[in-house]
Amino acid sequence: MTSGEGNQLISVHPSDLKFIFELEKLSFCDLRVVNNTEHHVAFKVKTTSPKKYFVRPNTGVVQPWDSCVIRVTLQAQREYPPDMQCKDKFLLQSTIVPPNTDVDDLPADTFNKESAKEIEECKLRVFYVSPSSQGNSEDEGLKSSSDQSPDSNPAVQQLKEERDTAVRQTLQLQQELDFLKRRKQRRNDSGFSFMFASFVGLIGIMVGFLLNLSLSSPITK
């Protein structure tokens, strides 16, 4: 059974294992195991090359409708495989277990095909990817994204034009507001000057009146 078939106990994502292969470097791939049933499901991971890979957890129990992540680590290799082709394979077995079963409580024959239990199997292939091809894939993705520029979308272009119009209107309103402020300030200044001149003139008249009054008064001996 493969991970793409329906009505299965668990599903595995992704359906293949892909490792970025570099000499003398570790590489890992995460698998998400999803329980598609209302039962507790136990799983076990096997591989044709156990010395090359480190799997944790390689055995576990997934709660109903729950999921878990399995990390498969490719150990550092000293030489490249021929044509970067990998013949390694993984097998993920699963079976229903009693509720509240802990992984440490699983019997030794849990995944034994000769037992009366129904055991499902999911086969996973392994692919090695060179760092250069990985980089090219990312560059192509970026290029594709740049080709599909938001400006080429009519709806986005319309929104951009509406935004520019709103900005222009805001600037125009700001300029009008500044003009009104300056105009009001000039009016206040002119009003203040007129009042000040009137006040000074009034004081001058009063002073002149007092001087005339004092000069016109008879001098007493």
PyMOL CGO cylinders between C-alpha atoms (Angstrom):
from pymol import cmd
from pymol.cgo import CYLINDER

trace = [
    CYLINDER, 0.00, 0.00, 0.00, 1.25, 3.46, -0.83, 0.3, 1, 1, 1, 1, 1, 1,
    CYLINDER, 1.25, 3.46, -0.83, 0.60, 6.69, 1.04, 0.3, 1, 1, 1, 1, 1, 1,
    CYLINDER, 0.60, 6.69, 1.04, -1.72, 7.91, -1.70, 0.3, 1, 1, 1, 1, 1, 1,
    CYLINDER, -1.72, 7.91, -1.70, -4.40, 5.17, -1.30, 0.3, 1, 1, 1, 1, 1, 1,
    CYLINDER, -4.40, 5.17, -1.30, -7.67, 5.93, 0.46, 0.3, 1, 1, 1, 1, 1, 1,
    CYLINDER, -7.67, 5.93, 0.46, -9.39, 4.24, 3.42, 0.3, 1, 1, 1, 1, 1, 1,
    CYLINDER, -9.39, 4.24, 3.42, -6.08, 3.64, 5.16, 0.3, 1, 1, 1, 1, 1, 1,
    CYLINDER, -6.08, 3.64, 5.16, -5.20, 3.86, 8.82, 0.3, 1, 1, 1, 1, 1, 1,
    CYLINDER, -5.20, 3.86, 8.82, -2.58, 6.52, 8.36, 0.3, 1, 1, 1, 1, 1, 1,
    CYLINDER, -2.58, 6.52, 8.36, -1.37, 8.86, 5.65, 0.3, 1, 1, 1, 1, 1, 1,
    CYLINDER, -1.37, 8.86, 5.65, 2.20, 10.06, 5.20, 0.3, 1, 1, 1, 1, 1, 1,
    CYLINDER, 2.20, 10.06, 5.20, 3.32, 13.46, 3.92, 0.3, 1, 1, 1, 1, 1, 1,
    CYLINDER, 3.32, 13.46, 3.92, 5.37, 13.81, 1.80, 0.3, 1, 1, 1, 1, 1, 1,
    CYLINDER, 5.37, 13.81, 1.80, 5.02, 10.54, -0.05, 0.3, 1, 1, 1, 1, 1, 1,
    CYLINDER, 5.02, 10.54, -0.05, 8.76, 10.35, -0.84, 0.3, 1, 1, 1, 1, 1, 1,
    CYLINDER, 8.76, 10.35, -0.84, 11.95, 11.05, 1.07, 0.3, 1, 1, 1, 1, 1, 1,
    CYLINDER, 11.95, 11.05, 1.07, 14.17, 13.72, -0.46, 0.3, 1, 1, 1, 1, 1, 1,
    CYLINDER, 14.17, 13.72, -0.46, 17.61, 14.52, 0.93, 0.3, 1, 1, 1, 1, 1, 1,
    CYLINDER, 17.61, 14.52, 0.93, 19.97, 17.32, -0.10, 0.3, 1, 1, 1, 1, 1, 1,
    CYLINDER, 19.97, 17.32, -0.10, 23.10, 15.25, -0.67, 0.3, 1, 1, 1, 1, 1, 1,
    CYLINDER, 23.10, 15.25, -0.67, 26.50, 16.73, 0.24, 0.3, 1, 1, 1, 1, 1, 1,
    CYLINDER, 26.50, 16.73, 0.24, 29.64, 14.85, 1.11, 0.3, 1, 1, 1, 1, 1, 1,
    CYLINDER, 29.64, 14.85, 1.11, 30.54, 14.67, 4.80, 0.3, 1, 1, 1, 1, 1, 1,
    CYLINDER, 30.54, 14.67, 4.80, 27.31, 16.39, 5.78, 0.3, 1, 1, 1, 1, 1, 1,
    CYLINDER, 27.31, 16.39, 5.78, 24.13, 15.25, 7.48, 0.3, 1, 1, 1, 1, 1, 1,
    CYLINDER, 24.13, 15.25, 7.48, 20.79, 15.74, 5.78, 0.3, 1, 1, 1, 1, 1, 1,
    CYLINDER, 20.79, 15.74, 5.78, 17.31, 15.14, 7.08, 0.3, 1, 1, 1, 1, 1, 1,
    CYLINDER, 17.31, 15.14, 7.08, 13.72, 14.83, 5.90, 0.3, 1, 1, 1, 1, 1, 1,
    CYLINDER, 13.72, 14.83, 5.90, 10.61, 15.16, 8.06, 0.3, 1, 1, 1, 1, 1, 1,
    CYLINDER, 10.61, 15.16, 8.06, 7.57, 12.94, 7.57, 0.3, 1, 1, 1, 1, 1, 1,
    CYLINDER, 7.57, 12.94, 7.57, 4.17, 13.77, 9.01, 0.3, 1, 1, 1, 1, 1, 1,
    CYLINDER, 4.17, 13.77, 9.01, 2.14, 10.69, 9.94, 0.3, 1, 1, 1, 1, 1, 1,
    CYLINDER, 2.14, 10.69, 9.94, -1.60, 11.35, 10.24, 0.3, 1, 1, 1, 1, 1, 1,
    CYLINDER, -1.60, 11.35, 10.24, -4.06, 9.00, 11.92, 0.3, 1, 1, 1, 1, 1, 1,
    CYLINDER, -4.06, 9.00, 11.92, -7.18, 8.89, 9.76, 0.3, 1, 1, 1, 1, 1, 1,
    CYLINDER, -7.18, 8.89, 9.76, -9.27, 6.85, 12.19, 0.3, 1, 1, 1, 1, 1, 1,
    CYLINDER, -9.27, 6.85, 12.19, -10.96, 7.01, 15.58, 0.3, 1, 1, 1, 1, 1, 1,
    CYLINDER, -10.96, 7.01, 15.58, -8.63, 4.28, 16.84, 0.3, 1, 1, 1, 1, 1, 1,
    CYLINDER, -8.63, 4.28, 16.84, -5.17, 4.29, 18.35, 0.3, 1, 1, 1, 1, 1, 1,
    CYLINDER, -5.17, 4.29, 18.35, -2.73, 3.33, 15.60, 0.3, 1, 1, 1, 1, 1, 1,
    CYLINDER, -2.73, 3.33, 15.60, 0.81, 2.06, 16.13, 0.3, 1, 1, 1, 1, 1, 1,
    CYLINDER, 0.81, 2.06, 16.13, 3.48, 2.49, 13.47, 0.3, 1, 1, 1, 1, 1, 1,
    CYLINDER, 3.48, 2.49, 13.47, 6.97, 1.20, 12.79, 0.3, 1, 1, 1, 1, 1, 1,
    CYLINDER, 6.97, 1.20, 12.79, 9.52, 2.46, 10.25, 0.3, 1, 1, 1, 1, 1, 1,
    CYLINDER, 9.52, 2.46, 10.25, 11.88, 0.05, 8.48, 0.3, 1, 1, 1, 1, 1, 1,
    CYLINDER, 11.88, 0.05, 8.48, 14.54, 0.65, 5.84, 0.3, 1, 1, 1, 1, 1, 1,
    CYLINDER, 14.54, 0.65, 5.84, 16.69, -1.40, 3.51, 0.3, 1, 1, 1, 1, 1, 1,
    CYLINDER, 16.69, -1.40, 3.51, 19.80, 0.51, 4.68, 0.3, 1, 1, 1, 1, 1, 1,
    CYLINDER, 19.80, 0.51, 4.68, 19.54, 0.90, 8.47, 0.3, 1, 1, 1, 1, 1, 1,
    CYLINDER, 19.54, 0.90, 8.47, 23.21, 1.92, 8.82, 0.3, 1, 1, 1, 1, 1, 1,
    CYLINDER, 23.21, 1.92, 8.82, 22.80, 4.93, 6.55, 0.3, 1, 1, 1, 1, 1, 1,
    CYLINDER, 22.80, 4.93, 6.55, 19.75, 6.45, 8.22, 0.3, 1, 1, 1, 1, 1, 1,
    CYLINDER, 19.75, 6.45, 8.22, 18.78, 7.54, 11.72, 0.3, 1, 1, 1, 1, 1, 1,
    CYLINDER, 18.78, 7.54, 11.72, 15.00, 7.45, 12.32, 0.3, 1, 1, 1, 1, 1, 1,
    CYLINDER, 15.00, 7.45, 12.32, 13.35, 9.04, 15.35, 0.3, 1, 1, 1, 1, 1, 1,
    CYLINDER, 13.35, 9.04, 15.35, 10.90, 7.93, 16.41, 0.3, 1, 1, 1, 1, 1, 1,
    CYLINDER, 10.90, 7.93, 16.41, 11.04, 4.68, 14.48, 0.3, 1, 1, 1, 1, 1, 1,
    CYLINDER, 11.04, 4.68, 14.48, 8.11, 3.30, 16.48, 0.3, 1, 1, 1, 1, 1, 1,
    CYLINDER, 8.11, 3.30, 16.48, 5.15, 5.09, 18.01, 0.3, 1, 1, 1, 1, 1, 1,
    CYLINDER, 5.15, 5.09, 18.01, 1.44, 5.29, 18.72, 0.3, 1, 1, 1, 1, 1, 1,
    CYLINDER, 1.44, 5.29, 18.72, -0.70, 8.02, 17.18, 0.3, 1, 1, 1, 1, 1, 1,
    CYLINDER, -0.70, 8.02, 17.18, -3.86, 9.14, 18.96, 0.3, 1, 1, 1, 1, 1, 1,
    CYLINDER, -3.86, 9.14, 18.96, -7.20, 9.16, 17.07, 0.3, 1, 1, 1, 1, 1, 1,
    CYLINDER, -7.20, 9.16, 17.07, -7.31, 11.90, 14.40, 0.3, 1, 1, 1, 1, 1, 1,
    CYLINDER, -7.31, 11.90, 14.40, -3.90, 13.09, 15.59, 0.3, 1, 1, 1, 1, 1, 1,
    CYLINDER, -3.90, 13.09, 15.59, -0.51, 13.22, 13.89, 0.3, 1, 1, 1, 1, 1, 1,
    CYLINDER, -0.51, 13.22, 13.89, 3.19, 13.09, 14.65, 0.3, 1, 1, 1, 1, 1, 1,
    CYLINDER, 3.19, 13.09, 14.65, 6.45, 13.96, 12.89, 0.3, 1, 1, 1, 1, 1, 1,
    CYLINDER, 6.45, 13.96, 12.89, 9.17, 11.45, 12.08, 0.3, 1, 1, 1, 1, 1, 1,
    CYLINDER, 9.17, 11.45, 12.08, 12.64, 12.80, 11.32, 0.3, 1, 1, 1, 1, 1, 1,
    CYLINDER, 12.64, 12.80, 11.32, 14.78, 10.67, 9.04, 0.3, 1, 1, 1, 1, 1, 1,
    CYLINDER, 14.78, 10.67, 9.04, 18.45, 11.68, 9.02, 0.3, 1, 1, 1, 1, 1, 1,
    CYLINDER, 18.45, 11.68, 9.02, 20.87, 10.65, 6.31, 0.3, 1, 1, 1, 1, 1, 1,
    CYLINDER, 20.87, 10.65, 6.31, 24.29, 10.04, 7.85, 0.3, 1, 1, 1, 1, 1, 1,
    CYLINDER, 24.29, 10.04, 7.85, 27.31, 11.84, 6.37, 0.3, 1, 1, 1, 1, 1, 1,
    CYLINDER, 27.31, 11.84, 6.37, 28.53, 10.01, 3.26, 0.3, 1, 1, 1, 1, 1, 1,
    CYLINDER, 28.53, 10.01, 3.26, 32.09, 9.87, 1.93, 0.3, 1, 1, 1, 1, 1, 1,
    CYLINDER, 32.09, 9.87, 1.93, 31.26, 9.37, -1.75, 0.3, 1, 1, 1, 1, 1, 1,
    CYLINDER, 31.26, 9.37, -1.75, 28.56, 10.20, -4.22, 0.3, 1, 1, 1, 1, 1, 1,
    CYLINDER, 28.56, 10.20, -4.22, 26.22, 7.43, -5.40, 0.3, 1, 1, 1, 1, 1, 1,
    CYLINDER, 26.22, 7.43, -5.40, 26.36, 6.58, -9.13, 0.3, 1, 1, 1, 1, 1, 1,
    CYLINDER, 26.36, 6.58, -9.13, 24.39, 9.22, -11.07, 0.3, 1, 1, 1, 1, 1, 1,
    CYLINDER, 24.39, 9.22, -11.07, 22.99, 10.47, -7.75, 0.3, 1, 1, 1, 1, 1, 1,
    CYLINDER, 22.99, 10.47, -7.75, 20.53, 7.58, -7.86, 0.3, 1, 1, 1, 1, 1, 1,
    CYLINDER, 20.53, 7.58, -7.86, 19.40, 5.96, -4.61, 0.3, 1, 1, 1, 1, 1, 1,
    CYLINDER, 19.40, 5.96, -4.61, 18.00, 2.47, -4.37, 0.3, 1, 1, 1, 1, 1, 1,
    CYLINDER, 18.00, 2.47, -4.37, 17.18, 2.68, -0.67, 0.3, 1, 1, 1, 1, 1, 1,
    CYLINDER, 17.18, 2.68, -0.67, 13.57, 2.20, 0.38, 0.3, 1, 1, 1, 1, 1, 1,
    CYLINDER, 13.57, 2.20, 0.38, 11.52, 2.73, 3.51, 0.3, 1, 1, 1, 1, 1, 1,
    CYLINDER, 11.52, 2.73, 3.51, 8.53, 0.80, 4.77, 0.3, 1, 1, 1, 1, 1, 1,
    CYLINDER, 8.53, 0.80, 4.77, 6.06, 2.23, 7.28, 0.3, 1, 1, 1, 1, 1, 1,
    CYLINDER, 6.06, 2.23, 7.28, 3.83, -0.38, 8.91, 0.3, 1, 1, 1, 1, 1, 1,
    CYLINDER, 3.83, -0.38, 8.91, 0.70, 0.50, 10.89, 0.3, 1, 1, 1, 1, 1, 1,
    CYLINDER, 0.70, 0.50, 10.89, -1.92, -1.38, 12.85, 0.3, 1, 1, 1, 1, 1, 1,
    CYLINDER, -1.92, -1.38, 12.85, -4.74, -0.66, 15.30, 0.3, 1, 1, 1, 1, 1, 1,
    CYLINDER, -4.74, -0.66, 15.30, -3.91, -1.11, 19.00, 0.3, 1, 1, 1, 1, 1, 1,
    CYLINDER, -3.91, -1.11, 19.00, -6.05, -0.94, 22.17, 0.3, 1, 1, 1, 1, 1, 1,
    CYLINDER, -6.05, -0.94, 22.17, -6.87, 2.55, 23.54, 0.3, 1, 1, 1, 1, 1, 1,
    CYLINDER, -6.87, 2.55, 23.54, -4.29, 4.25, 25.77, 0.3, 1, 1, 1, 1, 1, 1,
    CYLINDER, -4.29, 4.25, 25.77, -1.56, 1.90, 24.54, 0.3, 1, 1, 1, 1, 1, 1,
    CYLINDER, -1.56, 1.90, 24.54, 1.93, 3.26, 25.16, 0.3, 1, 1, 1, 1, 1, 1,
    CYLINDER, 1.93, 3.26, 25.16, 4.76, 2.62, 22.73, 0.3, 1, 1, 1, 1, 1, 1,
    CYLINDER, 4.76, 2.62, 22.73, 6.70, 0.78, 25.44, 0.3, 1, 1, 1, 1, 1, 1,
    CYLINDER, 6.70, 0.78, 25.44, 3.76, -1.57, 25.94, 0.3, 1, 1, 1, 1, 1, 1,
    CYLINDER, 3.76, -1.57, 25.94, 3.67, -2.78, 22.33, 0.3, 1, 1, 1, 1, 1, 1,
    CYLINDER, 3.67, -2.78, 22.33, 4.17, -6.55, 22.08, 0.3, 1, 1, 1, 1, 1, 1,
    CYLINDER, 4.17, -6.55, 22.08, 7.14, -7.83, 20.12, 0.3, 1, 1, 1, 1, 1, 1,
    CYLINDER, 7.14, -7.83, 20.12, 4.88, -9.34, 17.45, 0.3, 1, 1, 1, 1, 1, 1,
    CYLINDER, 4.88, -9.34, 17.45, 2.81, -6.18, 16.92, 0.3, 1, 1, 1, 1, 1, 1,
    CYLINDER, 2.81, -6.18, 16.92, 4.03, -5.81, 13.35, 0.3, 1, 1, 1, 1, 1, 1,
    CYLINDER, 4.03, -5.81, 13.35, 4.40, -9.49, 12.59, 0.3, 1, 1, 1, 1, 1, 1,
    CYLINDER, 4.40, -9.49, 12.59, 2.50, -10.34, 9.41, 0.3, 1, 1, 1, 1, 1, 1,
    CYLINDER, 2.50, -10.34, 9.41, 1.88, -13.84, 10.68, 0.3, 1, 1, 1, 1, 1, 1,
    CYLINDER, 1.88, -13.84, 10.68, -0.24, -12.53, 13.54, 0.3, 1, 1, 1, 1, 1, 1,
    CYLINDER, -0.24, -12.53, 13.54, -4.01, -12.20, 13.30, 0.3, 1, 1, 1, 1, 1, 1,
    CYLINDER, -4.01, -12.20, 13.30, -3.80, -8.42, 13.23, 0.3, 1, 1, 1, 1, 1, 1,
    CYLINDER, -3.80, -8.42, 13.23, -4.35, -6.45, 10.06, 0.3, 1, 1, 1, 1, 1, 1,
    CYLINDER, -4.35, -6.45, 10.06, -1.15, -4.62, 9.16, 0.3, 1, 1, 1, 1, 1, 1,
    CYLINDER, -1.15, -4.62, 9.16, -1.02, -1.92, 6.56, 0.3, 1, 1, 1, 1, 1, 1,
    CYLINDER, -1.02, -1.92, 6.56, 2.19, -1.01, 4.77, 0.3, 1, 1, 1, 1, 1, 1,
    CYLINDER, 2.19, -1.01, 4.77, 3.29, 2.20, 3.10, 0.3, 1, 1, 1, 1, 1, 1,
    CYLINDER, 3.29, 2.20, 3.10, 6.36, 2.17, 0.87, 0.3, 1, 1, 1, 1, 1, 1,
    CYLINDER, 6.36, 2.17, 0.87, 8.49, 5.28, 0.52, 0.3, 1, 1, 1, 1, 1, 1,
    CYLINDER, 8.49, 5.28, 0.52, 11.16, 5.89, -2.09, 0.3, 1, 1, 1, 1, 1, 1,
    CYLINDER, 11.16, 5.89, -2.09, 14.36, 7.87, -1.51, 0.3, 1, 1, 1, 1, 1, 1,
    CYLINDER, 14.36, 7.87, -1.51, 15.71, 10.62, -3.75, 0.3, 1, 1, 1, 1, 1, 1,
    CYLINDER, 15.71, 10.62, -3.75, 18.99, 12.52, -3.50, 0.3, 1, 1, 1, 1, 1, 1,
    CYLINDER, 18.99, 12.52, -3.50, 19.04, 16.15, -4.56, 0.3, 1, 1, 1, 1, 1, 1,
    CYLINDER, 19.04, 16.15, -4.56, 22.23, 18.09, -5.22, 0.3, 1, 1, 1, 1, 1, 1,
    CYLINDER, 22.23, 18.09, -5.22, 22.58, 21.54, -3.58, 0.3, 1, 1, 1, 1, 1, 1,
    CYLINDER, 22.58, 21.54, -3.58, 22.98, 23.18, -7.00, 0.3, 1, 1, 1, 1, 1, 1,
    CYLINDER, 22.98, 23.18, -7.00, 19.69, 21.80, -8.32, 0.3, 1, 1, 1, 1, 1, 1,
    CYLINDER, 19.69, 21.80, -8.32, 18.00, 22.86, -5.10, 0.3, 1, 1, 1, 1, 1, 1,
    CYLINDER, 18.00, 22.86, -5.10, 19.32, 26.38, -5.58, 0.3, 1, 1, 1, 1, 1, 1,
    CYLINDER, 19.32, 26.38, -5.58, 18.19, 26.43, -9.20, 0.3, 1, 1, 1, 1, 1, 1,
    CYLINDER, 18.19, 26.43, -9.20, 14.70, 25.39, -8.14, 0.3, 1, 1, 1, 1, 1, 1,
    CYLINDER, 14.70, 25.39, -8.14, 14.56, 28.24, -5.66, 0.3, 1, 1, 1, 1, 1, 1,
    CYLINDER, 14.56, 28.24, -5.66, 15.85, 30.70, -8.27, 0.3, 1, 1, 1, 1, 1, 1,
    CYLINDER, 15.85, 30.70, -8.27, 13.22, 29.54, -10.73, 0.3, 1, 1, 1, 1, 1, 1,
    CYLINDER, 13.22, 29.54, -10.73, 10.57, 30.00, -8.08, 0.3, 1, 1, 1, 1, 1, 1,
    CYLINDER, 10.57, 30.00, -8.08, 11.76, 33.54, -7.40, 0.3, 1, 1, 1, 1, 1, 1,
    CYLINDER, 11.76, 33.54, -7.40, 11.91, 34.28, -11.12, 0.3, 1, 1, 1, 1, 1, 1,
    CYLINDER, 11.91, 34.28, -11.12, 8.40, 32.97, -11.58, 0.3, 1, 1, 1, 1, 1, 1,
    CYLINDER, 8.40, 32.97, -11.58, 7.22, 35.16, -8.73, 0.3, 1, 1, 1, 1, 1, 1,
    CYLINDER, 7.22, 35.16, -8.73, 8.93, 38.20, -10.23, 0.3, 1, 1, 1, 1, 1, 1,
    CYLINDER, 8.93, 38.20, -10.23, 7.42, 37.46, -13.64, 0.3, 1, 1, 1, 1, 1, 1,
    CYLINDER, 7.42, 37.46, -13.64, 4.00, 37.46, -12.07, 0.3, 1, 1, 1, 1, 1, 1,
    CYLINDER, 4.00, 37.46, -12.07, 4.46, 40.96, -10.70, 0.3, 1, 1, 1, 1, 1, 1,
    CYLINDER, 4.46, 40.96, -10.70, 1.51, 42.39, -8.77, 0.3, 1, 1, 1, 1, 1, 1,
    CYLINDER, 1.51, 42.39, -8.77, 1.60, 45.41, -11.09, 0.3, 1, 1, 1, 1, 1, 1,
    CYLINDER, 1.60, 45.41, -11.09, 0.50, 43.16, -13.96, 0.3, 1, 1, 1, 1, 1, 1,
    CYLINDER, 0.50, 43.16, -13.96, -2.73, 42.32, -12.14, 0.3, 1, 1, 1, 1, 1, 1,
    CYLINDER, -2.73, 42.32, -12.14, -5.55, 44.70, -13.23, 0.3, 1, 1, 1, 1, 1, 1,
    CYLINDER, -5.55, 44.70, -13.23, -7.16, 44.69, -9.79, 0.3, 1, 1, 1, 1, 1, 1,
    CYLINDER, -7.16, 44.69, -9.79, -3.87, 45.51, -8.09, 0.3, 1, 1, 1, 1, 1, 1,
    CYLINDER, -3.87, 45.51, -8.09, -3.17, 48.21, -10.68, 0.3, 1, 1, 1, 1, 1, 1,
    CYLINDER, -3.17, 48.21, -10.68, -6.56, 49.80, -9.97, 0.3, 1, 1, 1, 1, 1, 1,
    CYLINDER, -6.56, 49.80, -9.97, -5.90, 49.76, -6.24, 0.3, 1, 1, 1, 1, 1, 1,
    CYLINDER, -5.90, 49.76, -6.24, -2.53, 51.38, -6.85, 0.3, 1, 1, 1, 1, 1, 1,
    CYLINDER, -2.53, 51.38, -6.85, -4.14, 54.18, -8.89, 0.3, 1, 1, 1, 1, 1, 1,
    CYLINDER, -4.14, 54.18, -8.89, -6.76, 54.73, -6.18, 0.3, 1, 1, 1, 1, 1, 1,
    CYLINDER, -6.76, 54.73, -6.18, -4.00, 54.92, -3.59, 0.3, 1, 1, 1, 1, 1, 1,
    CYLINDER, -4.00, 54.92, -3.59, -2.09, 57.50, -5.64, 0.3, 1, 1, 1, 1, 1, 1,
    CYLINDER, -2.09, 57.50, -5.64, -5.25, 59.57, -6.06, 0.3, 1, 1, 1, 1, 1, 1,
    CYLINDER, -5.25, 59.57, -6.06, -5.90, 59.49, -2.33, 0.3, 1, 1, 1, 1, 1, 1,
    CYLINDER, -5.90, 59.49, -2.33, -2.33, 60.60, -1.65, 0.3, 1, 1, 1, 1, 1, 1,
    CYLINDER, -2.33, 60.60, -1.65, -2.65, 63.52, -4.06, 0.3, 1, 1, 1, 1, 1, 1,
    CYLINDER, -2.65, 63.52, -4.06, -5.94, 64.59, -2.48, 0.3, 1, 1, 1, 1, 1, 1,
    CYLINDER, -5.94, 64.59, -2.48, -4.39, 64.41, 0.97, 0.3, 1, 1, 1, 1, 1, 1,
    CYLINDER, -4.39, 64.41, 0.97, -1.48, 66.61, -0.11, 0.3, 1, 1, 1, 1, 1, 1,
    CYLINDER, -1.48, 66.61, -0.11, -3.88, 69.11, -1.70, 0.3, 1, 1, 1, 1, 1, 1,
    CYLINDER, -3.88, 69.11, -1.70, -5.98, 69.30, 1.48, 0.3, 1, 1, 1, 1, 1, 1,
    CYLINDER, -5.98, 69.30, 1.48, -2.83, 69.78, 3.52, 0.3, 1, 1, 1, 1, 1, 1,
    CYLINDER, -2.83, 69.78, 3.52, -1.75, 72.67, 1.29, 0.3, 1, 1, 1, 1, 1, 1,
    CYLINDER, -1.75, 72.67, 1.29, -5.17, 74.32, 1.58, 0.3, 1, 1, 1, 1, 1, 1,
    CYLINDER, -5.17, 74.32, 1.58, -5.09, 73.92, 5.35, 0.3, 1, 1, 1, 1, 1, 1,
    CYLINDER, -5.09, 73.92, 5.35, -1.65, 75.57, 5.53, 0.3, 1, 1, 1, 1, 1, 1,
    CYLINDER, -1.65, 75.57, 5.53, -2.91, 78.44, 3.34, 0.3, 1, 1, 1, 1, 1, 1,
    CYLINDER, -2.91, 78.44, 3.34, -5.90, 79.03, 5.63, 0.3, 1, 1, 1, 1, 1, 1,
    CYLINDER, -5.90, 79.03, 5.63, -3.66, 78.98, 8.68, 0.3, 1, 1, 1, 1, 1, 1,
    CYLINDER, -3.66, 78.98, 8.68, -1.33, 81.59, 7.16, 0.3, 1, 1, 1, 1, 1, 1,
    CYLINDER, -1.33, 81.59, 7.16, -4.31, 83.74, 6.11, 0.3, 1, 1, 1, 1, 1, 1,
    CYLINDER, -4.31, 83.74, 6.11, -5.78, 83.63, 9.59, 0.3, 1, 1, 1, 1, 1, 1,
    CYLINDER, -5.78, 83.63, 9.59, -2.41, 84.49, 11.07, 0.3, 1, 1, 1, 1, 1, 1,
    CYLINDER, -2.41, 84.49, 11.07, -2.12, 87.55, 8.81, 0.3, 1, 1, 1, 1, 1, 1,
    CYLINDER, -2.12, 87.55, 8.81, -5.60, 88.68, 9.83, 0.3, 1, 1, 1, 1, 1, 1,
    CYLINDER, -5.60, 88.68, 9.83, -4.74, 88.33, 13.49, 0.3, 1, 1, 1, 1, 1, 1,
    CYLINDER, -4.74, 88.33, 13.49, -1.54, 90.30, 12.99, 0.3, 1, 1, 1, 1, 1, 1,
    CYLINDER, -1.54, 90.30, 12.99, -3.35, 93.13, 11.14, 0.3, 1, 1, 1, 1, 1, 1,
    CYLINDER, -3.35, 93.13, 11.14, -6.06, 93.29, 13.80, 0.3, 1, 1, 1, 1, 1, 1,
    CYLINDER, -6.06, 93.29, 13.80, -3.48, 93.48, 16.51, 0.3, 1, 1, 1, 1, 1, 1,
    CYLINDER, -3.48, 93.48, 16.51, -1.66, 96.35, 14.71, 0.3, 1, 1, 1, 1, 1, 1,
    CYLINDER, -1.66, 96.35, 14.71, -4.89, 98.39, 14.31, 0.3, 1, 1, 1, 1, 1, 1,
    CYLINDER, -4.89, 98.39, 14.31, -5.83, 97.94, 17.95, 0.3, 1, 1, 1, 1, 1, 1,
    CYLINDER, -5.83, 97.94, 17.95, -2.36, 98.88, 19.08, 0.3, 1, 1, 1, 1, 1, 1,
    CYLINDER, -2.36, 98.88, 19.08, -2.34, 102.00, 16.90, 0.3, 1, 1, 1, 1, 1, 1,
    CYLINDER, -2.34, 102.00, 16.90, -5.76, 102.99, 18.19, 0.3, 1, 1, 1, 1, 1, 1,
    CYLINDER, -5.76, 102.99, 18.19, -4.64, 102.52, 21.76, 0.3, 1, 1, 1, 1, 1, 1,
    CYLINDER, -4.64, 102.52, 21.76, -1.49, 104.60, 21.22, 0.3, 1, 1, 1, 1, 1, 1,
    CYLINDER, -1.49, 104.60, 21.22, -3.53, 107.30, 19.49, 0.3, 1, 1, 1, 1, 1, 1,
    CYLINDER, -3.53, 107.30, 19.49, -5.99, 107.42, 22.38, 0.3, 1, 1, 1, 1, 1, 1,
    CYLINDER, -5.99, 107.42, 22.38, -3.17, 107.79, 24.88, 0.3, 1, 1, 1, 1, 1, 1,
    CYLINDER, -3.17, 107.79, 24.88, -1.70, 110.59, 22.74, 0.3, 1, 1, 1, 1, 1, 1,
    CYLINDER, -1.70, 110.59, 22.74, -5.03, 112.46, 22.73, 0.3, 1, 1, 1, 1, 1, 1,
    CYLINDER, -5.03, 112.46, 22.73, -5.36, 112.13, 26.49, 0.3, 1, 1, 1, 1, 1, 1,
    CYLINDER, -5.36, 112.13, 26.49, -1.82, 113.33, 27.08, 0.3, 1, 1, 1, 1, 1, 1,
    CYLINDER, -1.82, 113.33, 27.08, -2.39, 116.28, 24.74, 0.3, 1, 1, 1, 1, 1, 1,
    CYLINDER, -2.39, 116.28, 24.74, -5.67, 117.14, 26.49, 0.3, 1, 1, 1, 1, 1, 1,
    CYLINDER, -5.67, 117.14, 26.49, -3.97, 117.11, 29.88, 0.3, 1, 1, 1, 1, 1, 1,
    CYLINDER, -3.97, 117.11, 29.88, -1.12, 119.29, 28.62, 0.3, 1, 1, 1, 1, 1, 1,
    CYLINDER, -1.12, 119.29, 28.62, -3.57, 121.80, 27.16, 0.3, 1, 1, 1, 1, 1, 1,
    CYLINDER, -3.57, 121.80, 27.16, -5.55, 121.78, 30.36, 0.3, 1, 1, 1, 1, 1, 1,
    CYLINDER, -5.55, 121.78, 30.36, -2.49, 122.43, 32.44, 0.3, 1, 1, 1, 1, 1, 1,
    CYLINDER, -2.49, 122.43, 32.44, -1.24, 125.23, 30.17, 0.3, 1, 1, 1, 1, 1, 1,
    CYLINDER, -1.24, 125.23, 30.17, -4.64, 126.93, 30.07, 0.3, 1, 1, 1, 1, 1, 1,
    CYLINDER, -4.64, 126.93, 30.07, -5.04, 126.92, 33.85, 0.3, 1, 1, 1, 1, 1, 1,
    CYLINDER, -5.04, 126.92, 33.85, -4.14, 130.30, 35.59, 0.3, 1, 1, 1, 1, 1, 1,
    CYLINDER, -4.14, 130.30, 35.59, -0.91, 130.38, 37.47, 0.3, 1, 1, 1, 1, 1, 1,
    CYLINDER, -0.91, 130.38, 37.47, -1.46, 131.09, 41.18, 0.3, 1, 1, 1, 1, 1, 1,
    CYLINDER, -1.46, 131.09, 41.18, 1.04, 133.10, 43.14, 0.3, 1, 1, 1, 1, 1, 1,
]
cmd.load_cgo(trace, "trace")
